[in-house]
């Protein structure tokens, strides 16, 4: 039997958690989000390249509680999805 394909609308905390849980149970979720830049919704991060600095600077532009500590599972979920907010851990 083929894995079910599921559309998840919204790449914020709830949508990302939903897609992660669906994938963990064998579904093939596709996440649709308004932002073309990054996942995370109100828990997003932005990176800025600075001349002379090896790695881009990362700014937590959303809910500061996400990067405040104790949220490793949440940050790992975003990291696994390729969102820059995962690098805040």
Backbone atoms as SQL, in Angstrom:
CREATE TABLE atoms (id INTEGER PRIMARY KEY, chain TEXT, resi INTEGER, resn TEXT, atom TEXT, x REAL, y REAL, z REAL);
INSERT INTO atoms VALUES
  (1, 'A', 1, 'UNK', 'N', 0.841, -1.178, 0.000),
  (2, 'A', 1, 'UNK', 'CA', 0.000, 0.000, 0.000),
  (3, 'A', 1, 'UNK', 'C', 0.892, 1.249, 0.000),
  (4, 'A', 2, 'UNK', 'N', 0.571, 2.199, -0.846),
  (5, 'A', 2, 'UNK', 'CA', 1.343, 3.434, -0.942),
  (6, 'A', 2, 'UNK', 'C', 1.060, 4.329, 0.267),
  (7, 'A', 3, 'UNK', 'N', 2.076, 5.058, 0.672),
  (8, 'A', 3, 'UNK', 'CA', 1.923, 5.990, 1.791),
  (9, 'A', 3, 'UNK', 'C', 0.959, 7.107, 1.393),
  (10, 'A', 4, 'UNK', 'N', 0.079, 7.499, 2.309),
  (11, 'A', 4, 'UNK', 'CA', -0.852, 8.582, 1.972),
  (12, 'A', 4, 'UNK', 'C', -0.123, 9.918, 1.825),
  (13, 'A', 5, 'UNK', 'N', -0.539, 10.699, 0.849),
  (14, 'A', 5, 'UNK', 'CA', 0.008, 12.050, 0.641),
  (15, 'A', 5, 'UNK', 'C', -0.949, 13.030, 1.298),
  (16, 'A', 6, 'UNK', 'N', -0.403, 13.905, 2.142),
  (17, 'A', 6, 'UNK', 'CA', -1.228, 14.826, 2.912),
  (18, 'A', 6, 'UNK', 'C', -0.715, 16.250, 2.731),
  (19, 'A', 7, 'UNK', 'N', -1.625, 17.182, 2.466),
  (20, 'A', 7, 'UNK', 'CA', -1.268, 18.600, 2.391),
  (21, 'A', 7, 'UNK', 'C', -1.458, 19.215, 3.771),
  (22, 'A', 8, 'UNK', 'N', -0.439, 19.934, 4.237),
  (23, 'A', 8, 'UNK', 'CA', -0.516, 20.663, 5.505),
  (24, 'A', 8, 'UNK', 'C', -0.353, 22.139, 5.167),
  (25, 'A', 9, 'UNK', 'N', -1.328, 22.947, 5.549),
  (26, 'A', 9, 'UNK', 'CA', -1.297, 24.374, 5.240),
  (27, 'A', 9, 'UNK', 'C', -0.837, 25.135, 6.477),
  (28, 'A', 10, 'UNK', 'N', 0.286, 25.841, 6.336),
  (29, 'A', 10, 'UNK', 'CA', 0.837, 26.631, 7.425),
  (30, 'A', 10, 'UNK', 'C', 2.112, 26.004, 7.967),
  (31, 'A', 11, 'UNK', 'N', 3.200, 26.759, 7.896),
  (32, 'A', 11, 'UNK', 'CA', 4.496, 26.249, 8.343),
  (33, 'A', 11, 'UNK', 'C', 4.909, 26.778, 9.697),
  (34, 'A', 12, 'UNK', 'N', 3.942, 27.206, 10.512),
  (35, 'A', 12, 'UNK', 'CA', 4.245, 27.651, 11.865),
  (36, 'A', 12, 'UNK', 'C', 4.421, 26.453, 12.784),
  (37, 'A', 13, 'UNK', 'N', 4.314, 26.691, 14.075),
  (38, 'A', 13, 'UNK', 'CA', 4.511, 25.627, 15.045),
  (39, 'A', 13, 'UNK', 'C', 3.550, 24.458, 14.833),
  (40, 'A', 14, 'UNK', 'N', 2.270, 24.761, 14.709),
  (41, 'A', 14, 'UNK', 'CA', 1.276, 23.692, 14.582),
  (42, 'A', 14, 'UNK', 'C', 1.412, 22.932, 13.269),
  (43, 'A', 15, 'UNK', 'N', 1.546, 23.653, 12.158),
  (44, 'A', 15, 'UNK', 'CA', 1.672, 22.989, 10.860),
  (45, 'A', 15, 'UNK', 'C', 2.934, 22.171, 10.749),
  (46, 'A', 16, 'UNK', 'N', 4.039, 22.697, 11.253),
  (47, 'A', 16, 'UNK', 'CA', 5.300, 21.965, 11.205),
  (48, 'A', 16, 'UNK', 'C', 5.252, 20.724, 12.088),
  (49, 'A', 17, 'UNK', 'N', 4.653, 20.860, 13.271),
  (50, 'A', 17, 'UNK', 'CA', 4.513, 19.703, 14.160),
  (51, 'A', 17, 'UNK', 'C', 3.615, 18.650, 13.524),
  (52, 'A', 18, 'UNK', 'N', 2.540, 19.084, 12.890),
  (53, 'A', 18, 'UNK', 'CA', 1.628, 18.161, 12.214),
  (54, 'A', 18, 'UNK', 'C', 2.348, 17.404, 11.108),
  (55, 'A', 19, 'UNK', 'N', 3.096, 18.120, 10.262),
  (56, 'A', 19, 'UNK', 'CA', 3.824, 17.470, 9.164),
  (57, 'A', 19, 'UNK', 'C', 4.871, 16.503, 9.705),
  (58, 'A', 20, 'UNK', 'N', 5.546, 16.877, 10.771),
  (59, 'A', 20, 'UNK', 'CA', 6.551, 16.009, 11.378),
  (60, 'A', 20, 'UNK', 'C', 5.919, 14.730, 11.915),
  (61, 'A', 21, 'UNK', 'N', 4.795, 14.857, 12.589),
  (62, 'A', 21, 'UNK', 'CA', 4.099, 13.700, 13.142),
  (63, 'A', 21, 'UNK', 'C', 3.558, 12.799, 12.035),
  (64, 'A', 22, 'UNK', 'N', 3.004, 13.402, 10.997),
  (65, 'A', 22, 'UNK', 'CA', 2.513, 12.605, 9.868),
  (66, 'A', 22, 'UNK', 'C', 3.646, 11.800, 9.223),
  (67, 'A', 23, 'UNK', 'N', 4.788, 12.454, 9.021),
  (68, 'A', 23, 'UNK', 'CA', 5.937, 11.769, 8.420),
  (69, 'A', 23, 'UNK', 'C', 6.437, 10.639, 9.310),
  (70, 'A', 24, 'UNK', 'N', 6.421, 10.860, 10.622),
  (71, 'A', 24, 'UNK', 'CA', 6.872, 9.831, 11.560),
  (72, 'A', 24, 'UNK', 'C', 5.980, 8.601, 11.524),
  (73, 'A', 25, 'UNK', 'N', 4.735, 8.783, 11.075),
  (74, 'A', 25, 'UNK', 'CA', 3.797, 7.664, 11.001),
  (75, 'A', 25, 'UNK', 'C', 3.594, 7.156, 9.572),
  (76, 'A', 26, 'UNK', 'N', 4.529, 7.507, 8.688),
  (77, 'A', 26, 'UNK', 'CA', 4.537, 6.921, 7.357),
  (78, 'A', 26, 'UNK', 'C', 3.830, 7.687, 6.257),
  (79, 'A', 27, 'UNK', 'N', 3.249, 8.818, 6.559),
  (80, 'A', 27, 'UNK', 'CA', 2.600, 9.622, 5.518),
  (81, 'A', 27, 'UNK', 'C', 3.641, 10.458, 4.783),
  (82, 'A', 28, 'UNK', 'N', 3.259, 11.024, 3.666),
  (83, 'A', 28, 'UNK', 'CA', 4.123, 11.902, 2.883),
  (84, 'A', 28, 'UNK', 'C', 3.522, 13.306, 2.888),
  (85, 'A', 29, 'UNK', 'N', 3.818, 14.083, 3.931),
  (86, 'A', 29, 'UNK', 'CA', 3.226, 15.420, 4.004),
  (87, 'A', 29, 'UNK', 'C', 3.939, 16.414, 3.095),
  (88, 'A', 30, 'UNK', 'N', 3.171, 17.335, 2.544),
  (89, 'A', 30, 'UNK', 'CA', 3.712, 18.475, 1.809),
  (90, 'A', 30, 'UNK', 'C', 3.247, 19.712, 2.556),
  (91, 'A', 31, 'UNK', 'N', 4.200, 20.516, 2.965),
  (92, 'A', 31, 'UNK', 'CA', 3.910, 21.696, 3.775),
  (93, 'A', 31, 'UNK', 'C', 3.802, 22.920, 2.873),
  (94, 'A', 32, 'UNK', 'N', 2.692, 23.626, 2.958),
  (95, 'A', 32, 'UNK', 'CA', 2.466, 24.842, 2.187),
  (96, 'A', 32, 'UNK', 'C', 2.443, 26.022, 3.158),
  (97, 'A', 33, 'UNK', 'N', 3.230, 27.043, 2.862),
  (98, 'A', 33, 'UNK', 'CA', 3.281, 28.206, 3.727),
  (99, 'A', 33, 'UNK', 'C', 3.380, 29.462, 2.877),
  (100, 'A', 34, 'UNK', 'N', 2.839, 30.548, 3.375),
  (101, 'A', 34, 'UNK', 'CA', 2.869, 31.820, 2.671),
  (102, 'A', 34, 'UNK', 'C', 4.293, 32.330, 2.486),
  (103, 'A', 35, 'UNK', 'N', 5.136, 32.118, 3.496),
  (104, 'A', 35, 'UNK', 'CA', 6.511, 32.596, 3.441),
  (105, 'A', 35, 'UNK', 'C', 7.344, 31.749, 2.493),
  (106, 'A', 36, 'UNK', 'N', 8.048, 32.398, 1.604),
  (107, 'A', 36, 'UNK', 'CA', 8.965, 31.689, 0.708),
  (108, 'A', 36, 'UNK', 'C', 10.362, 31.632, 1.324),
  (109, 'A', 37, 'UNK', 'N', 10.563, 32.404, 2.402),
  (110, 'A', 37, 'UNK', 'CA', 11.880, 32.542, 3.011),
  (111, 'A', 37, 'UNK', 'C', 12.208, 31.396, 3.963),
  (112, 'A', 38, 'UNK', 'N', 11.307, 31.090, 4.888),
  (113, 'A', 38, 'UNK', 'CA', 11.600, 30.099, 5.915),
  (114, 'A', 38, 'UNK', 'C', 10.330, 29.591, 6.573),
  (115, 'A', 39, 'UNK', 'N', 10.429, 28.448, 7.217),
  (116, 'A', 39, 'UNK', 'CA', 9.330, 27.925, 8.017),
  (117, 'A', 39, 'UNK', 'C', 9.395, 28.540, 9.406),
  (118, 'A', 40, 'UNK', 'N', 8.328, 28.410, 10.151),
  (119, 'A', 40, 'UNK', 'CA', 8.345, 28.832, 11.538),
  (120, 'A', 40, 'UNK', 'C', 7.243, 29.772, 11.940),
  (121, 'A', 41, 'UNK', 'N', 6.623, 30.440, 10.979),
  (122, 'A', 41, 'UNK', 'CA', 5.556, 31.376, 11.336),
  (123, 'A', 41, 'UNK', 'C', 6.064, 32.426, 12.299),
  (124, 'A', 42, 'UNK', 'N', 5.388, 32.556, 13.434),
  (125, 'A', 42, 'UNK', 'CA', 5.798, 33.542, 14.435),
  (126, 'A', 42, 'UNK', 'C', 7.047, 33.110, 15.196),
  (127, 'A', 43, 'UNK', 'N', 7.525, 31.930, 14.931),
  (128, 'A', 43, 'UNK', 'CA', 8.746, 31.435, 15.585),
  (129, 'A', 43, 'UNK', 'C', 9.878, 31.359, 14.560),
  (130, 'A', 44, 'UNK', 'N', 9.952, 32.339, 13.683),
  (131, 'A', 44, 'UNK', 'CA', 10.930, 32.287, 12.598),
  (132, 'A', 44, 'UNK', 'C', 12.257, 32.913, 12.981),
  (133, 'A', 45, 'UNK', 'N', 13.230, 32.718, 12.120),
  (134, 'A', 45, 'UNK', 'CA', 14.557, 33.310, 12.291),
  (135, 'A', 45, 'UNK', 'C', 15.016, 33.831, 10.940),
  (136, 'A', 46, 'UNK', 'N', 15.882, 34.807, 10.976),
  (137, 'A', 46, 'UNK', 'CA', 16.449, 35.372, 9.753),
  (138, 'A', 46, 'UNK', 'C', 17.960, 35.334, 9.838),
  (139, 'A', 47, 'UNK', 'N', 18.598, 35.140, 8.699),
  (140, 'A', 47, 'UNK', 'CA', 20.060, 35.159, 8.694),
  (141, 'A', 47, 'UNK', 'C', 20.536, 36.287, 7.776),
  (142, 'A', 48, 'UNK', 'N', 21.669, 36.877, 8.152),
  (143, 'A', 48, 'UNK', 'CA', 22.238, 37.987, 7.399),
  (144, 'A', 48, 'UNK', 'C', 23.713, 37.699, 7.172),
  (145, 'A', 49, 'UNK', 'N', 24.127, 37.710, 5.902),
  (146, 'A', 49, 'UNK', 'CA', 25.544, 37.534, 5.579),
  (147, 'A', 49, 'UNK', 'C', 26.271, 38.846, 5.831),
  (148, 'A', 50, 'UNK', 'N', 27.415, 38.744, 6.492),
  (149, 'A', 50, 'UNK', 'CA', 28.217, 39.931, 6.806),
  (150, 'A', 50, 'UNK', 'C', 29.614, 39.719, 6.230),
  (151, 'A', 51, 'UNK', 'N', 30.063, 40.693, 5.460),
  (152, 'A', 51, 'UNK', 'CA', 31.385, 40.597, 4.844),
  (153, 'A', 51, 'UNK', 'C', 32.456, 40.450, 5.930),
  (154, 'A', 52, 'UNK', 'N', 33.328, 39.484, 5.750),
  (155, 'A', 52, 'UNK', 'CA', 34.410, 39.241, 6.696),
  (156, 'A', 52, 'UNK', 'C', 34.040, 38.288, 7.820),
  (157, 'A', 53, 'UNK', 'N', 32.773, 37.865, 7.886),
  (158, 'A', 53, 'UNK', 'CA', 32.340, 36.918, 8.914),
  (159, 'A', 53, 'UNK', 'C', 32.057, 35.581, 8.224),
  (160, 'A', 54, 'UNK', 'N', 32.649, 34.510, 8.753),
  (161, 'A', 54, 'UNK', 'CA', 32.570, 33.202, 8.093),
  (162, 'A', 54, 'UNK', 'C', 31.144, 32.689, 7.949),
  (163, 'A', 55, 'UNK', 'N', 30.352, 32.797, 8.987),
  (164, 'A', 55, 'UNK', 'CA', 28.988, 32.284, 8.938),
  (165, 'A', 55, 'UNK', 'C', 28.002, 33.439, 9.058),
  (166, 'A', 56, 'UNK', 'N', 26.809, 33.291, 8.445),
  (167, 'A', 56, 'UNK', 'CA', 25.820, 34.364, 8.555),
  (168, 'A', 56, 'UNK', 'C', 25.370, 34.548, 10.006),
  (169, 'A', 57, 'UNK', 'N', 25.012, 35.770, 10.353),
  (170, 'A', 57, 'UNK', 'CA', 24.466, 36.047, 11.677),
  (171, 'A', 57, 'UNK', 'C', 23.009, 35.621, 11.682),
  (172, 'A', 58, 'UNK', 'N', 22.582, 34.989, 12.767),
  (173, 'A', 58, 'UNK', 'CA', 21.227, 34.458, 12.873),
  (174, 'A', 58, 'UNK', 'C', 20.459, 35.259, 13.919),
  (175, 'A', 59, 'UNK', 'N', 19.275, 35.733, 13.536),
  (176, 'A', 59, 'UNK', 'CA', 18.440, 36.532, 14.429),
  (177, 'A', 59, 'UNK', 'C', 17.114, 35.835, 14.673),
  (178, 'A', 60, 'UNK', 'N', 16.746, 35.682, 15.919),
  (179, 'A', 60, 'UNK', 'CA', 15.451, 35.148, 16.312),
  (180, 'A', 60, 'UNK', 'C', 14.450, 36.286, 16.159),
  (181, 'A', 61, 'UNK', 'N', 13.602, 36.235, 15.138),
  (182, 'A', 61, 'UNK', 'CA', 12.668, 37.331, 14.862),
  (183, 'A', 61, 'UNK', 'C', 11.249, 37.020, 15.307),
  (184, 'A', 62, 'UNK', 'N', 11.085, 35.912, 15.975),
  (185, 'A', 62, 'UNK', 'CA', 9.739, 35.519, 16.373),
  (186, 'A', 62, 'UNK', 'C', 9.617, 35.370, 17.874),
  (187, 'A', 63, 'UNK', 'N', 8.990, 34.305, 18.279),
  (188, 'A', 63, 'UNK', 'CA', 8.762, 34.029, 19.705),
  (189, 'A', 63, 'UNK', 'C', 10.087, 33.671, 20.369),
  (190, 'A', 64, 'UNK', 'N', 10.556, 34.516, 21.251),
  (191, 'A', 64, 'UNK', 'CA', 11.843, 34.278, 21.871),
  (192, 'A', 64, 'UNK', 'C', 11.858, 33.038, 22.754),
  (193, 'A', 65, 'UNK', 'N', 10.703, 32.564, 23.207),
  (194, 'A', 65, 'UNK', 'CA', 10.686, 31.380, 24.054),
  (195, 'A', 65, 'UNK', 'C', 11.214, 30.151, 23.329),
  (196, 'A', 66, 'UNK', 'N', 11.188, 30.168, 22.005),
  (197, 'A', 66, 'UNK', 'CA', 11.637, 29.002, 21.242),
  (198, 'A', 66, 'UNK', 'C', 13.126, 28.772, 21.439),
  (199, 'A', 67, 'UNK', 'N', 13.927, 29.825, 21.383),
  (200, 'A', 67, 'UNK', 'CA', 15.373, 29.688, 21.501),
  (201, 'A', 67, 'UNK', 'C', 15.859, 29.922, 22.933),
  (202, 'A', 68, 'UNK', 'N', 14.929, 30.061, 23.854),
  (203, 'A', 68, 'UNK', 'CA', 15.267, 30.383, 25.235),
  (204, 'A', 68, 'UNK', 'C', 15.821, 29.201, 26.019),
  (205, 'A', 69, 'UNK', 'N', 15.809, 28.043, 25.456),
  (206, 'A', 69, 'UNK', 'CA', 16.292, 26.851, 26.150),
  (207, 'A', 69, 'UNK', 'C', 15.149, 25.915, 26.492),
  (208, 'A', 70, 'UNK', 'N', 15.450, 24.631, 26.549),
  (209, 'A', 70, 'UNK', 'CA', 14.442, 23.644, 26.897),
  (210, 'A', 70, 'UNK', 'C', 13.516, 23.280, 25.759),
  (211, 'A', 71, 'UNK', 'N', 13.816, 23.721, 24.551),
  (212, 'A', 71, 'UNK', 'CA', 12.957, 23.442, 23.397),
  (213, 'A', 71, 'UNK', 'C', 13.704, 22.678, 22.316),
  (214, 'A', 72, 'UNK', 'N', 14.600, 21.779, 22.726),
  (215, 'A', 72, 'UNK', 'CA', 15.435, 21.064, 21.761),
  (216, 'A', 72, 'UNK', 'C', 14.627, 20.262, 20.750),
  (217, 'A', 73, 'UNK', 'N', 13.540, 19.634, 21.193),
  (218, 'A', 73, 'UNK', 'CA', 12.724, 18.842, 20.265),
  (219, 'A', 73, 'UNK', 'C', 12.105, 19.742, 19.198),
  (220, 'A', 74, 'UNK', 'N', 11.618, 20.892, 19.613),
  (221, 'A', 74, 'UNK', 'CA', 11.017, 21.841, 18.675),
  (222, 'A', 74, 'UNK', 'C', 12.067, 22.363, 17.700),
  (223, 'A', 75, 'UNK', 'N', 13.232, 22.750, 18.205),
  (224, 'A', 75, 'UNK', 'CA', 14.293, 23.250, 17.335),
  (225, 'A', 75, 'UNK', 'C', 14.782, 22.166, 16.386),
  (226, 'A', 76, 'UNK', 'N', 14.852, 20.923, 16.846),
  (227, 'A', 76, 'UNK', 'CA', 15.271, 19.813, 15.984),
  (228, 'A', 76, 'UNK', 'C', 14.277, 19.591, 14.856),
  (229, 'A', 77, 'UNK', 'N', 12.984, 19.777, 15.154),
  (230, 'A', 77, 'UNK', 'CA', 11.962, 19.618, 14.123),
  (231, 'A', 77, 'UNK', 'C', 12.190, 20.642, 13.009),
  (232, 'A', 78, 'UNK', 'N', 12.442, 21.907, 13.373),
  (233, 'A', 78, 'UNK', 'CA', 12.696, 22.923, 12.359),
  (234, 'A', 78, 'UNK', 'C', 14.024, 22.680, 11.653),
  (235, 'A', 79, 'UNK', 'N', 15.022, 22.228, 12.384),
  (236, 'A', 79, 'UNK', 'CA', 16.322, 21.925, 11.789),
  (237, 'A', 79, 'UNK', 'C', 16.168, 20.834, 10.737),
  (238, 'A', 80, 'UNK', 'N', 15.396, 19.799, 11.050),
  (239, 'A', 80, 'UNK', 'CA', 15.156, 18.706, 10.112),
  (240, 'A', 80, 'UNK', 'C', 14.417, 19.151, 8.868),
  (241, 'A', 81, 'UNK', 'N', 13.650, 20.233, 8.987),
  (242, 'A', 81, 'UNK', 'CA', 12.910, 20.760, 7.844),
  (243, 'A', 81, 'UNK', 'C', 13.730, 21.771, 7.053),
  (244, 'A', 82, 'UNK', 'N', 14.948, 22.044, 7.508),
  (245, 'A', 82, 'UNK', 'CA', 15.823, 22.973, 6.796),
  (246, 'A', 82, 'UNK', 'C', 15.580, 24.431, 7.132),
  (247, 'A', 83, 'UNK', 'N', 14.854, 24.705, 8.201),
  (248, 'A', 83, 'UNK', 'CA', 14.593, 26.089, 8.600),
  (249, 'A', 83, 'UNK', 'C', 15.757, 26.628, 9.415),
  (250, 'A', 84, 'UNK', 'N', 16.152, 27.895, 9.195),
  (251, 'A', 84, 'UNK', 'CA', 17.267, 28.448, 9.964),
  (252, 'A', 84, 'UNK', 'C', 17.001, 28.535, 11.455),
  (253, 'A', 85, 'UNK', 'N', 15.729, 28.482, 11.873),
  (254, 'A', 85, 'UNK', 'CA', 15.467, 28.564, 13.308),
  (255, 'A', 85, 'UNK', 'C', 16.050, 27.353, 14.037),
  (256, 'A', 86, 'UNK', 'N', 16.197, 26.223, 13.346),
  (257, 'A', 86, 'UNK', 'CA', 16.784, 25.046, 13.970),
  (258, 'A', 86, 'UNK', 'C', 18.207, 25.268, 14.417),
  (259, 'A', 87, 'UNK', 'N', 18.917, 26.210, 13.789),
  (260, 'A', 87, 'UNK', 'CA', 20.301, 26.489, 14.147),
  (261, 'A', 87, 'UNK', 'C', 20.424, 27.258, 15.445),
  (262, 'A', 88, 'UNK', 'N', 19.317, 27.712, 16.007),
  (263, 'A', 88, 'UNK', 'CA', 19.352, 28.454, 17.266),
  (264, 'A', 88, 'UNK', 'C', 19.626, 27.562, 18.469),
  (265, 'A', 89, 'UNK', 'N', 19.533, 26.242, 18.292),
  (266, 'A', 89, 'UNK', 'CA', 19.740, 25.363, 19.461),
  (267, 'A', 89, 'UNK', 'C', 21.171, 25.261, 19.865);
